[in-house]
Amino acid sequence: MPRIKILQILESTTLRHVSAEDVYKCLLDIGEEVGLATVYRVLTQFESAGLVTRHNFEGGHSLFELNLGDHHDHLLCVKCGRVDEFLDETIEERQRLVARDAGYKMTDHTLCIYGICSKCQEG
C-alpha cells in the first residue's frame, strides 16, 4: 500500500523537508512501483489529514515535512535549495505584537528567509 510506504519514508529520511520527487525516487530505490501522481495524491491526503505540512517556497517548488507539532521558521538557500529550520522567541513575540496591534488574533504564521547558504558562498 503506497500510503504506508510513503509514511515510512517520511519517518525514516534524514532530510526533514522532501519534495514529492524525493519520495518518488526513494520508492523506486526500494523497488516500489508507484507513479509520481500517486505520490502527490498521497502527500496531499496526508496534508489534508494534518500528518504533513506543505511549504510552498519561492520559485514554485513545494517541500513536505512530517507535522511533529513543533513550530519553526525556515531559511532557504536560493542557489542549492537547502532548507534550515530555526526558532527565535524574539521574532515570535514581535509577530504576536504586530498582529495584536493591528487588531488580529494570530492563528498561524510562516516565515521564510531567503539567502545564500555558507556552502554556496564558499564556492
Secondary structure, 3 states (H helix, E strand, C coil): CHHHHHHHHHHHCCCCCECHHHHHHHHHHCCCCCCHHHHHHHHHHHHHCCCEEEEECCCCCEEEEECCCCCCEEEEECCCCCEEEECCHHHHHHHHHHHHHCCCCCCCCCCEEEECCHHHHHC
